[in-house]
Amino acid sequence: MNHNYHDCIRACLECLEACNICFDKCLSEDHLNMMADCIRLDRECAEICSFAAQSMQRNSPFAAQICQLCAEICEACGNECKKHEHDHCQRCAEACFKCAEMCRSMAS
């Protein structure tokens, strides 16, 4: 594994955790229909973060492209989460934006 991947992998795993927590807590919120986009993006983001971390861990020749896609999805998820005032959404947005930044750096 490329040692430069370490910080990016950590950011992906932290984002994965934040998205899973946000997803679970959103399901318990009142007005669930208002949380639908957040819930969907939490799932998309968690999946791509997991995939990106795995691709870096195995030194995939496609890691840069996967990280670029991960950055785009993290950005979308962060933008959706920041629309909601819930603490779990705000924490998720922060993790998403950090991961997006790390993945963009890794992809370039």
VOKE-985482 format. One record per residue (C-alpha): residue number from 0; x, y, z negated; residue in three letters. Coordinates in steps of 0.25 Angstrom, whole numbers, padded with zeros to 4 digits. Last residue first. Example, Ala and Ser with C-alpha at 12.3 -4.5 7.8 and 13.67 -1.06 7.14 Angstrom:
BEGIN
  num      u      v      w  residuo
    1   0055  -0004  -0029      SER
    0   0049  -0018  -0031      ALA
END
This chain:
BEGIN
  num      u      v      w  residuo
  107  -0018   0059   0034      SER
  106  -0027   0048   0029      ALA
  105  -0021   0048   0015      MET
  104  -0023   0062   0014      SER
  103  -0037   0061   0018      ARG
  102  -0039   0049   0009      CYS
  101  -0034   0058  -0003      MET
  100  -0043   0069   0000      GLU
   99  -0055   0061   0002      ALA
   98  -0052   0053  -0011      CYS
   97  -0052   0066  -0019      LYS
   96  -0065   0071  -0012      PHE
   95  -0072   0058  -0015      CYS
   94  -0067   0058  -0030      ALA
   93  -0072   0072  -0032      GLU
   92  -0085   0069  -0025      ALA
   91  -0087   0057  -0034      CYS
   90  -0085   0065  -0047      ARG
   89  -0095   0075  -0042      GLN
   88  -0105   0064  -0039      CYS
   87  -0103   0057  -0052      HIS
   86  -0105   0070  -0059      ASP
   85  -0118   0072  -0052      HIS
   84  -0119   0086  -0046      GLU
   83  -0122   0080  -0032      HIS
   82  -0117   0087  -0019      LYS
   81  -0102   0083  -0023      LYS
   80  -0106   0069  -0020      CYS
   79  -0109   0072  -0005      GLU
   78  -0096   0079  -0002      ASN
   77  -0088   0069  -0010      GLY
   76  -0095   0057  -0002      CYS
   75  -0092   0064   0012      ALA
   74  -0077   0067   0008      GLU
   73  -0076   0053   0003      CYS
   72  -0081   0048   0016      ILE
   71  -0071   0057   0024      GLU
   70  -0059   0053   0015      ALA
   69  -0063   0038   0016      CYS
   68  -0063   0039   0032      LEU
   67  -0049   0046   0031      GLN
   66  -0044   0035   0021      CYS
   65  -0049   0024   0031      ILE
   64  -0042   0030   0042      GLN
   63  -0029   0031   0034      ALA
   62  -0030   0017   0028      ALA
   61  -0032   0011   0042      PHE
   60  -0018   0004   0042      PRO
   59  -0022  -0002   0029      SER
   58  -0012  -0001   0017      ASN
   57  -0020  -0011   0009      ARG
   56  -0022  -0002  -0002      GLN
   55  -0025   0010   0007      MET
   54  -0036   0002   0014      SER
   53  -0042  -0003   0001      GLN
   52  -0042   0012  -0004      ALA
   51  -0049   0016   0009      ALA
   50  -0059   0005   0008      PHE
   49  -0063   0008  -0006      SER
   48  -0064   0023  -0003      CYS
   47  -0072   0019   0009      ILE
   46  -0082   0011   0001      GLU
   45  -0083   0021  -0011      ALA
   44  -0086   0033  -0001      CYS
   43  -0097   0026   0007      GLU
   42  -0104   0022  -0006      ARG
   41  -0103   0036  -0012      ASP
   40  -0108   0041   0001      LEU
   39  -0120   0033   0000      ARG
   38  -0123   0037  -0014      ILE
   37  -0120   0052  -0011      CYS
   36  -0129   0052   0001      ASP
   35  -0141   0045  -0008      ALA
   34  -0139   0054  -0020      MET
   33  -0151   0063  -0017      MET
   32  -0160   0050  -0015      ASN
   31  -0156   0046  -0029      LEU
   30  -0164   0058  -0035      HIS
   29  -0160   0054  -0049      ASP
   28  -0146   0048  -0050      GLU
   27  -0143   0033  -0053      SER
   26  -0138   0029  -0039      LEU
   25  -0129   0041  -0039      CYS
   24  -0122   0035  -0051      LYS
   23  -0118   0023  -0044      ASP
   22  -0114   0030  -0031      PHE
   21  -0106   0040  -0039      CYS
   20  -0099   0029  -0047      ILE
   19  -0095   0022  -0034      ASN
   18  -0091   0035  -0028      CYS
   17  -0082   0038  -0039      ALA
   16  -0076   0024  -0039      GLU
   15  -0073   0024  -0024      LEU
   14  -0067   0039  -0026      CYS
   13  -0057   0034  -0037      GLU
   12  -0054   0022  -0028      LEU
   11  -0051   0031  -0016      CYS
   10  -0043   0041  -0024      ALA
    9  -0034   0030  -0029      ARG
    8  -0032   0024  -0015      ILE
    7  -0028   0038  -0011      CYS
    6  -0018   0040  -0022      ASP
    5  -0012   0026  -0019      HIS
    4  -0012   0027  -0004      TYR
    3   0002   0034  -0003      ASN
    2   0008   0021  -0009      HIS
    1   0005   0014   0004      ASN
    0   0000   0000   0000      MET
END
